[in-house]
Amino acid sequence: MNQGLMLHCGAKRVTREDLHNVITPIPTDTWQPVPHYEIAMLVATEAEGRGFKIVDEGYGLNPSGSKMFGVLKFQREGNPEFTRALGIRNSHDKSLALGLTVGLSVFVCDNLCFGGETTIHRKHTSRIEIETLVPGAFDKLGEQFIRLERRVEELKALPVTMDEARITTVIAAEIKAIPSCDILPVLREFREPHHEEFSQRNRWNLYNSFTERAKDYSPMRADQCYRGLSRLFSLN
């Protein structure tokens, strides 16, 4: 089961096939919503066609089914610490543009790290050609994965004091990456991490203190958290 996509606040976990049952609103002349199932199928098919072996995937819907979030994880040889992942978001209510974002999934805890680059970021208009957009996005994924992995290594080399962690956590709340009530839980996680692998005080482990907390967020709240953290930790 995909533990990286935690669902609370009325949201529900669904399978790719379950997305087929979500009703897509009737399009207009200027707005053409893309079915959640179509997005998921196109992404999965494109990934497998390019040699990405999907080892795990999970999807979440908000209570109305108007917003969908997904995470696909791919098999990757040679790195014992994390595997590559891909985040998907889509909406039927004009609140979110269709988006694909590269990510990493940490083996020891299943925390997720998403880069700031969105390979698709388009509002749903009648001119969208999704069958062209998805392959075009995959053309860019390889380089984005490499940049994200290099940035993680840079974060590991940056020491962080507790005072610096406090400042960063407050800033995260100010930019709404986390709610203010999570400032202390994030700091506690950084001070006494659940996983020994994150005991060294550096920027990467501080990032994982945030994402450990994000496991309790709804998919929409987690998406907002990851996007805020990508800016705060310069992951783009």
C-alpha positions, 0 to 999 in steps of 0.5 A: 500500500502506498504510505506516501499518500496519506488521506485525512479530512474527508478525502479518500484513497482510491485506485486508478480504476476507481477514478473511472467512476468520477463524473467529469463536468460538461465542458464549455467553449472555453473550459474543457476539464480532463477526466482524472482517469484519463490523466492517470492512464496516460501518465502510467502508460507513458511511464511504462512505455519509456521503461519506468517500472511502476512499483507503487501508485496511489491516488486521492480524491477530495470529498466532492471528487473535483480534485485528484492527487496521485503518486507513482513510484518507479523501480531504480537500481543503485541508490539504497536511500530513495527511489524516484517518484512522480506527483500528479494533480488535476481538478474539475473545478478550475482550482488547480492546473493539471500538473506533473512534478518529479519527486523522490520517495525515501525508503526508510520512512516513505517520506516524499520530496518533490521538486519545484519544477512542474512539467505540465502546468496548464489550465483546462481549456478547449485547446489542451491536447493532453496526449501531446502534453504528457509525452512532452513532460516525460521528455524533461523528467530525466534531467529533472530527476538528476537535478533533484537528486543532486540538490538532495546531496547538497542539502545533506552537506548543509548543517543546521542549528536548532535556532536555524531550524526554528527560523526555517519552521516559522518561515514555512508557516508564514508561507503556508507550507505548514499550518502554524500549529505544526511548528512545534511538531516539526521541531520535535521531529527534527530534534528527536526524529522517528528514524535514526537515519535523520539524526544528523542536523542538516537541511535534508533531515530538516526537510524530512521533519516537515514531510514526516508531518505532511503524512497526516495532511489531506492530499490538497494540503500536502500538495500545498506543503510540498510546493511551499517546501520546494521553494523554501529548500530551493528544490527547483 
